[in-house]
Amino acid sequence: MMRVFVTGATGYIGSAVIRELIDTGHKVVGLTRSDNGAAALKEAGAEVHRGALDDLDSLHRGTAAADGVIHLAFKHDFSNFAGALTIDLRAVETMGAAIEGSGKPFVITAHANGMASDNAAIALAERGVRTSIVELSPSVHGKGDKGFVPRLINIARDKGVSAYIGDGSNRWSAVHRLDAARLFRLALEAAPAGSRLHGVGDEGVPFRDIAGVIGRHLNLPVVSISREEADAHFGFLGAIAALDIPRSSVQTQELLGWRPVHPGLISDLEQGHYFNN
């Protein structure tokens, strides 16, 4: 059993991670700045550590008192994404310094364009910290999802059509939230220092299939649009909706014995809970 300091513990993924940790015998200390967050942590059976991602003293104290760390928090400010990446880098450096030379596990989450934080984590592996980096799929799906798929559903409702770009054969990888939570726990327990792990359940779901399920559940036409029309239709998701980004977790599964067992993205969508709001 470990005493695990978790940042982002009350978030969509973090709440699943603390449940996974507690259910498997670990003690969780969750970082929060709010009374609501503190109440949610207590209800889940976790200990509360007051602080924030930019409160470096608090991060250092929480990390130093733990047997291991899972870093999930990120300041999702797309108006100042560079600033958010800088805050994340400082947080990784601070937490890493608190356990340097200890051999303790430190699991961080990869973010788009966040190579500075990734490099800092890898460097810590050379300084006596058992760091690992979890790179999640573009869609981490499940009940409570507030990511790309709910946005696609809302866009379809607003536009009156469920669209894909071109022939819609471009693929998104995906992973169920509960499978991702188990991966973070296994990384904490057993990932070798310097590991890069891939949280992938579905290696590549054609975007056309995602649009098809959305259209069917909303009773809307499913249509193809051109890449030139995509930005006007999808907004900031226009470029992402056109990407072909399949990924594999074969090496991660072999390394940690992790197996995705929860429903894939299309099966999860077919259950209907995404369309209840």
TORKOL-4160 file (C-alpha; in steps of 0.2 Angstrom, whole numbers, padded with zeros to 4 digits, m for minus):
277
<pt num="1" X="0000" Y="0000" Z="0000"/>
<pt num="2" X="0006" Y="0017" Z="m0004"/>
<pt num="3" X="0001" Y="0035" Z="0001"/>
<pt num="4" X="m0002" Y="0043" Z="m0016"/>
<pt num="5" X="m0002" Y="0062" Z="m0019"/>
<pt num="6" X="m0014" Y="0065" Z="m0034"/>
<pt num="7" X="m0016" Y="0082" Z="m0042"/>
<pt num="8" X="m0032" Y="0084" Z="m0052"/>
<pt num="9" X="m0040" Y="0072" Z="m0041"/>
<pt num="10" X="m0057" Y="0078" Z="m0042"/>
<pt num="11" X="m0057" Y="0079" Z="m0061"/>
<pt num="12" X="m0065" Y="0068" Z="m0074"/>
<pt num="13" X="m0050" Y="0056" Z="m0075"/>
<pt num="14" X="m0044" Y="0060" Z="m0057"/>
<pt num="15" X="m0060" Y="0055" Z="m0049"/>
<pt num="16" X="m0059" Y="0038" Z="m0057"/>
<pt num="17" X="m0040" Y="0036" Z="m0053"/>
<pt num="18" X="m0043" Y="0039" Z="m0034"/>
<pt num="19" X="m0057" Y="0026" Z="m0034"/>
<pt num="20" X="m0045" Y="0014" Z="m0043"/>
<pt num="21" X="m0032" Y="0017" Z="m0030"/>
<pt num="22" X="m0043" Y="0016" Z="m0015"/>
<pt num="23" X="m0051" Y="0000" Z="m0021"/>
<pt num="24" X="m0034" Y="m0008" Z="m0023"/>
<pt num="25" X="m0028" Y="m0003" Z="m0005"/>
<pt num="26" X="m0019" Y="0013" Z="m0008"/>
<pt num="27" X="m0021" Y="0029" Z="0003"/>
<pt num="28" X="m0025" Y="0044" Z="m0008"/>
<pt num="29" X="m0021" Y="0062" Z="m0004"/>
<pt num="30" X="m0029" Y="0074" Z="m0016"/>
<pt num="31" X="m0025" Y="0091" Z="m0021"/>
<pt num="32" X="m0039" Y="0104" Z="m0021"/>
<pt num="33" X="m0041" Y="0123" Z="m0019"/>
<pt num="34" X="m0060" Y="0123" Z="m0016"/>
<pt num="35" X="m0072" Y="0118" Z="m0003"/>
<pt num="36" X="m0082" Y="0108" Z="m0016"/>
<pt num="37" X="m0067" Y="0098" Z="m0021"/>
<pt num="38" X="m0062" Y="0095" Z="m0003"/>
<pt num="39" X="m0080" Y="0088" Z="0000"/>
<pt num="40" X="m0079" Y="0077" Z="m0015"/>
<pt num="41" X="m0062" Y="0070" Z="m0009"/>
<pt num="42" X="m0068" Y="0066" Z="0008"/>
<pt num="43" X="m0084" Y="0058" Z="0001"/>
<pt num="44" X="m0073" Y="0047" Z="m0010"/>
<pt num="45" X="m0062" Y="0042" Z="0005"/>
<pt num="46" X="m0047" Y="0052" Z="0001"/>
<pt num="47" X="m0037" Y="0064" Z="0012"/>
<pt num="48" X="m0038" Y="0083" Z="0007"/>
<pt num="49" X="m0022" Y="0093" Z="0003"/>
<pt num="50" X="m0026" Y="0111" Z="0000"/>
<pt num="51" X="m0017" Y="0120" Z="m0013"/>
<pt num="52" X="m0016" Y="0123" Z="m0032"/>
<pt num="53" X="m0005" Y="0119" Z="m0047"/>
<pt num="54" X="0004" Y="0136" Z="m0046"/>
<pt num="55" X="0006" Y="0135" Z="m0027"/>
<pt num="56" X="0023" Y="0127" Z="m0028"/>
<pt num="57" X="0026" Y="0126" Z="m0009"/>
<pt num="58" X="0010" Y="0116" Z="m0007"/>
<pt num="59" X="0015" Y="0105" Z="m0021"/>
<pt num="60" X="0032" Y="0102" Z="m0013"/>
<pt num="61" X="0024" Y="0098" Z="0004"/>
<pt num="62" X="0011" Y="0086" Z="m0003"/>
<pt num="63" X="0024" Y="0077" Z="m0014"/>
<pt num="64" X="0037" Y="0075" Z="0000"/>
<pt num="65" X="0025" Y="0067" Z="0012"/>
<pt num="66" X="0019" Y="0054" Z="m0001"/>
<pt num="67" X="0026" Y="0037" Z="m0007"/>
<pt num="68" X="0021" Y="0041" Z="m0025"/>
<pt num="69" X="0013" Y="0054" Z="m0035"/>
<pt num="70" X="0001" Y="0054" Z="m0050"/>
<pt num="71" X="0000" Y="0071" Z="m0058"/>
<pt num="72" X="m0016" Y="0074" Z="m0068"/>
<pt num="73" X="m0020" Y="0092" Z="m0065"/>
<pt num="74" X="m0018" Y="0104" Z="m0080"/>
<pt num="75" X="m0024" Y="0122" Z="m0082"/>
<pt num="76" X="m0035" Y="0121" Z="m0097"/>
<pt num="77" X="m0033" Y="0139" Z="m0103"/>
<pt num="78" X="m0033" Y="0138" Z="m0122"/>
<pt num="79" X="m0032" Y="0157" Z="m0122"/>
<pt num="80" X="m0015" Y="0156" Z="m0114"/>
<pt num="81" X="m0009" Y="0138" Z="m0118"/>
<pt num="82" X="0009" Y="0143" Z="m0117"/>
<pt num="83" X="0006" Y="0149" Z="m0100"/>
<pt num="84" X="m0003" Y="0133" Z="m0095"/>
<pt num="85" X="0012" Y="0123" Z="m0101"/>
<pt num="86" X="0024" Y="0134" Z="m0091"/>
<pt num="87" X="0014" Y="0131" Z="m0075"/>
<pt num="88" X="0014" Y="0113" Z="m0078"/>
<pt num="89" X="0033" Y="0112" Z="m0081"/>
<pt num="90" X="0036" Y="0122" Z="m0064"/>
<pt num="91" X="0024" Y="0110" Z="m0055"/>
<pt num="92" X="0033" Y="0094" Z="m0063"/>
<pt num="93" X="0050" Y="0102" Z="m0058"/>
<pt num="94" X="0044" Y="0106" Z="m0040"/>
<pt num="95" X="0037" Y="0089" Z="m0037"/>
<pt num="96" X="0051" Y="0080" Z="m0044"/>
<pt num="97" X="0064" Y="0090" Z="m0033"/>
<pt num="98" X="0054" Y="0085" Z="m0018"/>
<pt num="99" X="0057" Y="0066" Z="m0021"/>
<pt num="100" X="0074" Y="0067" Z="m0030"/>
<pt num="101" X="0085" Y="0052" Z="m0025"/>
<pt num="102" X="0071" Y="0043" Z="m0017"/>
<pt num="103" X="0066" Y="0030" Z="m0030"/>
<pt num="104" X="0048" Y="0035" Z="m0028"/>
<pt num="105" X="0036" Y="0034" Z="m0043"/>
<pt num="106" X="0030" Y="0049" Z="m0051"/>
<pt num="107" X="0017" Y="0047" Z="m0065"/>
<pt num="108" X="0013" Y="0062" Z="m0076"/>
<pt num="109" X="0001" Y="0065" Z="m0090"/>
<pt num="110" X="0007" Y="0070" Z="m0107"/>
<pt num="111" X="m0001" Y="0086" Z="m0115"/>
<pt num="112" X="0000" Y="0092" Z="m0133"/>
<pt num="113" X="0015" Y="0102" Z="m0136"/>
<pt num="114" X="0021" Y="0098" Z="m0118"/>
<pt num="115" X="0038" Y="0091" Z="m0122"/>
<pt num="116" X="0046" Y="0103" Z="m0109"/>
<pt num="117" X="0037" Y="0094" Z="m0095"/>
<pt num="118" X="0040" Y="0077" Z="m0103"/>
<pt num="119" X="0058" Y="0080" Z="m0104"/>
<pt num="120" X="0059" Y="0086" Z="m0086"/>
<pt num="121" X="0051" Y="0070" Z="m0081"/>
<pt num="122" X="0063" Y="0059" Z="m0091"/>
<pt num="123" X="0077" Y="0069" Z="m0083"/>
<pt num="124" X="0071" Y="0065" Z="m0066"/>
<pt num="125" X="0073" Y="0047" Z="m0070"/>
<pt num="126" X="0092" Y="0050" Z="m0071"/>
<pt num="127" X="0091" Y="0057" Z="m0053"/>
<pt num="128" X="0083" Y="0044" Z="m0043"/>
<pt num="129" X="0064" Y="0046" Z="m0047"/>
<pt num="130" X="0054" Y="0032" Z="m0055"/>
<pt num="131" X="0045" Y="0043" Z="m0068"/>
<pt num="132" X="0033" Y="0038" Z="m0081"/>
<pt num="133" X="0023" Y="0047" Z="m0094"/>
<pt num="134" X="0005" Y="0042" Z="m0098"/>
<pt num="135" X="0000" Y="0048" Z="m0116"/>
<pt num="136" X="m0019" Y="0046" Z="m0117"/>
<pt num="137" X="m0030" Y="0045" Z="m0133"/>
<pt num="138" X="m0038" Y="0060" Z="m0140"/>
<pt num="139" X="m0055" Y="0053" Z="m0133"/>
<pt num="140" X="m0055" Y="0047" Z="m0115"/>
<pt num="141" X="m0074" Y="0042" Z="m0115"/>
<pt num="142" X="m0086" Y="0037" Z="m0102"/>
<pt num="143" X="m0100" Y="0044" Z="m0091"/>
<pt num="144" X="m0096" Y="0062" Z="m0086"/>
<pt num="145" X="m0085" Y="0065" Z="m0102"/>
<pt num="146" X="m0083" Y="0084" Z="m0106"/>
<pt num="147" X="m0070" Y="0082" Z="m0119"/>
<pt num="148" X="m0071" Y="0081" Z="m0138"/>
<pt num="149" X="m0086" Y="0069" Z="m0141"/>
<pt num="150" X="m0098" Y="0079" Z="m0131"/>
<pt num="151" X="m0092" Y="0094" Z="m0141"/>
<pt num="152" X="m0096" Y="0085" Z="m0157"/>
<pt num="153" X="m0113" Y="0081" Z="m0151"/>
<pt num="154" X="m0117" Y="0099" Z="m0146"/>
<pt num="155" X="m0110" Y="0105" Z="m0163"/>
<pt num="156" X="m0122" Y="0092" Z="m0172"/>
<pt num="157" X="m0137" Y="0098" Z="m0162"/>
<pt num="158" X="m0132" Y="0116" Z="m0166"/>
<pt num="159" X="m0129" Y="0113" Z="m0185"/>
<pt num="160" X="m0143" Y="0101" Z="m0188"/>
<pt num="161" X="m0131" Y="0088" Z="m0196"/>
<pt num="162" X="m0118" Y="0076" Z="m0190"/>
<pt num="163" X="m0103" Y="0079" Z="m0201"/>
<pt num="164" X="m0086" Y="0071" Z="m0205"/>
<pt num="165" X="m0073" Y="0078" Z="m0216"/>
<pt num="166" X="m0070" Y="0070" Z="m0234"/>
<pt num="167" X="m0073" Y="0052" Z="m0234"/>
<pt num="168" X="m0072" Y="0051" Z="m0215"/>
<pt num="169" X="m0059" Y="0037" Z="m0215"/>
<pt num="170" X="m0047" Y="0047" Z="m0203"/>
<pt num="171" X="m0045" Y="0038" Z="m0186"/>
<pt num="172" X="m0046" Y="0043" Z="m0168"/>
<pt num="173" X="m0039" Y="0032" Z="m0155"/>
<pt num="174" X="m0049" Y="0031" Z="m0139"/>
<pt num="175" X="m0049" Y="0024" Z="m0121"/>
<pt num="176" X="m0062" Y="0021" Z="m0108"/>
<pt num="177" X="m0060" Y="0032" Z="m0093"/>
<pt num="178" X="m0060" Y="0017" Z="m0081"/>
<pt num="179" X="m0046" Y="0008" Z="m0091"/>
<pt num="180" X="m0036" Y="0024" Z="m0091"/>
<pt num="181" X="m0038" Y="0024" Z="m0072"/>
<pt num="182" X="m0031" Y="0007" Z="m0071"/>
<pt num="183" X="m0016" Y="0011" Z="m0082"/>
<pt num="184" X="m0011" Y="0026" Z="m0070"/>
<pt num="185" X="m0012" Y="0014" Z="m0055"/>
<pt num="186" X="m0001" Y="0001" Z="m0064"/>
<pt num="187" X="0011" Y="0014" Z="m0069"/>
<pt num="188" X="0012" Y="0020" Z="m0051"/>
<pt num="189" X="0015" Y="0002" Z="m0045"/>
<pt num="190" X="0027" Y="m0005" Z="m0058"/>
<pt num="191" X="0032" Y="0006" Z="m0073"/>
<pt num="192" X="0051" Y="0007" Z="m0075"/>
<pt num="193" X="0059" Y="0024" Z="m0074"/>
<pt num="194" X="0058" Y="0034" Z="m0089"/>
<pt num="195" X="0043" Y="0024" Z="m0097"/>
<pt num="196" X="0032" Y="0032" Z="m0110"/>
<pt num="197" X="0015" Y="0023" Z="m0109"/>
<pt num="198" X="0000" Y="0024" Z="m0121"/>
<pt num="199" X="m0017" Y="0024" Z="m0115"/>
<pt num="200" X="m0026" Y="0016" Z="m0130"/>
<pt num="201" X="m0041" Y="0005" Z="m0130"/>
<pt num="202" X="m0047" Y="0008" Z="m0148"/>
<pt num="203" X="m0032" Y="0009" Z="m0159"/>
<pt num="204" X="m0042" Y="0019" Z="m0173"/>
<pt num="205" X="m0060" Y="0023" Z="m0174"/>
<pt num="206" X="m0065" Y="0030" Z="m0191"/>
<pt num="207" X="m0072" Y="0048" Z="m0188"/>
<pt num="208" X="m0086" Y="0043" Z="m0200"/>
<pt num="209" X="m0092" Y="0030" Z="m0188"/>
<pt num="210" X="m0092" Y="0042" Z="m0174"/>
<pt num="211" X="m0102" Y="0055" Z="m0184"/>
<pt num="212" X="m0114" Y="0040" Z="m0189"/>
<pt num="213" X="m0118" Y="0036" Z="m0171"/>
<pt num="214" X="m0121" Y="0054" Z="m0166"/>
<pt num="215" X="m0132" Y="0057" Z="m0181"/>
<pt num="216" X="m0142" Y="0041" Z="m0177"/>
<pt num="217" X="m0145" Y="0045" Z="m0159"/>
<pt num="218" X="m0149" Y="0063" Z="m0163"/>
<pt num="219" X="m0160" Y="0058" Z="m0178"/>
<pt num="220" X="m0150" Y="0070" Z="m0189"/>
<pt num="221" X="m0142" Y="0068" Z="m0207"/>
<pt num="222" X="m0124" Y="0062" Z="m0207"/>
<pt num="223" X="m0115" Y="0072" Z="m0220"/>
<pt num="224" X="m0098" Y="0074" Z="m0228"/>
<pt num="225" X="m0090" Y="0091" Z="m0228"/>
<pt num="226" X="m0074" Y="0098" Z="m0236"/>
<pt num="227" X="m0058" Y="0102" Z="m0226"/>
<pt num="228" X="m0061" Y="0120" Z="m0231"/>
<pt num="229" X="m0078" Y="0120" Z="m0223"/>
<pt num="230" X="m0072" Y="0111" Z="m0207"/>
<pt num="231" X="m0067" Y="0126" Z="m0197"/>
<pt num="232" X="m0083" Y="0135" Z="m0200"/>
<pt num="233" X="m0093" Y="0119" Z="m0195"/>
<pt num="234" X="m0082" Y="0113" Z="m0180"/>
<pt num="235" X="m0074" Y="0129" Z="m0174"/>
<pt num="236" X="m0057" Y="0125" Z="m0165"/>
<pt num="237" X="m0060" Y="0106" Z="m0167"/>
<pt num="238" X="m0059" Y="0108" Z="m0186"/>
<pt num="239" X="m0041" Y="0104" Z="m0187"/>
<pt num="240" X="m0043" Y="0090" Z="m0175"/>
<pt num="241" X="m0058" Y="0082" Z="m0183"/>
<pt num="242" X="m0047" Y="0080" Z="m0199"/>
<pt num="243" X="m0033" Y="0071" Z="m0191"/>
<pt num="244" X="m0028" Y="0053" Z="m0193"/>
<pt num="245" X="m0021" Y="0049" Z="m0176"/>
<pt num="246" X="m0021" Y="0030" Z="m0174"/>
<pt num="247" X="m0011" Y="0023" Z="m0159"/>
<pt num="248" X="m0006" Y="0007" Z="m0152"/>
<pt num="249" X="m0004" Y="0001" Z="m0133"/>
<pt num="250" X="0003" Y="m0016" Z="m0137"/>
<pt num="251" X="0020" Y="m0012" Z="m0129"/>
<pt num="252" X="0011" Y="m0004" Z="m0114"/>
<pt num="253" X="0001" Y="m0019" Z="m0112"/>
<pt num="254" X="0016" Y="m0031" Z="m0113"/>
<pt num="255" X="0026" Y="m0020" Z="m0101"/>
<pt num="256" X="0012" Y="m0018" Z="m0087"/>
<pt num="257" X="0000" Y="m0032" Z="m0091"/>
<pt num="258" X="m0013" Y="m0019" Z="m0093"/>
<pt num="259" X="m0028" Y="m0024" Z="m0104"/>
<pt num="260" X="m0043" Y="m0012" Z="m0109"/>
<pt num="261" X="m0059" Y="m0021" Z="m0103"/>
<pt num="262" X="m0072" Y="m0008" Z="m0104"/>
<pt num="263" X="m0083" Y="m0004" Z="m0119"/>
<pt num="264" X="m0075" Y="0004" Z="m0134"/>
<pt num="265" X="m0080" Y="0022" Z="m0140"/>
<pt num="266" X="m0093" Y="0016" Z="m0152"/>
<pt num="267" X="m0101" Y="0004" Z="m0140"/>
<pt num="268" X="m0100" Y="0017" Z="m0126"/>
<pt num="269" X="m0109" Y="0030" Z="m0138"/>
<pt num="270" X="m0122" Y="0017" Z="m0142"/>
<pt num="271" X="m0127" Y="0015" Z="m0124"/>
<pt num="272" X="m0135" Y="0032" Z="m0125"/>
<pt num="273" X="m0129" Y="0041" Z="m0110"/>
<pt num="274" X="m0120" Y="0054" Z="m0120"/>
<pt num="275" X="m0136" Y="0060" Z="m0127"/>
<pt num="276" X="m0146" Y="0062" Z="m0111"/>
<pt num="277" X="m0142" Y="0080" Z="m0109"/>
